[in-house]
Amino acid sequence: MKLRSLTLLLGLAAPLRRGVLRALLRSEEHLGPALQGALESLDLARWDDLPEAELPWEEVTAAARRQGISEADVIWDLTGHRRRAVQ
């Protein structure tokens, strides 16, 4: 496989093409560091296909004011790192 061709395909890859490229790379007997990196970036590229996250900003802002903390702290709480902040 030519790394340049693979790199060009990665930039233009649709979800289906990424799946095909991923399968092709996984079928290789030995992957050097560059191709291993390409495989890793294919796995990470799937996040580009997900919809944007939406947060209840009004609730986040209200909870931050109520608790005297930043909005970032409220979001941290919402991710499960501490008790739920917005109630």
N, C-alpha and C positions, 0 to 999 in steps of 0.2 A: 504494500500500500504506500502511496506517496503521501507524505504528511501534508504537503501544500494542498493537494486536492481535497484531502479530508478536512483541512482547516477551512477551505472555501465552502465546502458543503455544510459545515457546522454553522457558518454565518447565515446561510440561506435555508437551513433545514426547517421543514414543517414537522409537526409531531410524528407523522408517519415516517418521514425520512430519518428523523432522529432514532426511531425504533429500529429501522433497518440498519443504520450505521452502528447502533449499539450492539445488535445481534452479530454483525460482521466483526466488530472488534472483539467481542466475547468468544468468537469462534477461532480467533488466532491462538496459536499454541504459545507464543511468547509475545508479550507486550513490553516494549521498552518504556522508558520514562515519558517520552512524548505521547505515545499512543495511550498509555495509562492515564495521562492527563486529559487526553481527548475523551476517553471513556468517562472520566469523572465529570468533565464539563457537560457531556451529554446527559448524564444523570441529573445534574443541577439545572440544565436548561428546561426541564419539565416545569419548573416553577414559573417560567415565562408564560405558560399556557393557563395558569390559574387566574380566576377573576381577582380584581383588586379587593383587598379587605376593607370592610366598612365598619367603623366604630361608632357607637352612640355618643358622639362628641358632647352633646348637651348634658348627658348623664355623667360623662367623664369630668367635664368642667365643674358641674355642680358638686360631685363627690370630692374633687380636689379642693374646692373652696370650703366645703363643709369640714373636711379633715385637716385643712391647713397644709396640704402637700401639693406637689406639682402634678400636672396631668400625666407626665411620664411615670410617676410613682403609681398613679391609679391604674394605668395600663399594665404596669408590671404586676400589680395585684391581680388584675383581670386574667393574666396569663397563668395564674395558679401558683405563683411563687410565694404568695401570702394569702391570707384570708381575702375573700371577695370584698372589694372596697365599695362598689356601687350596689346600693340596696334600694 
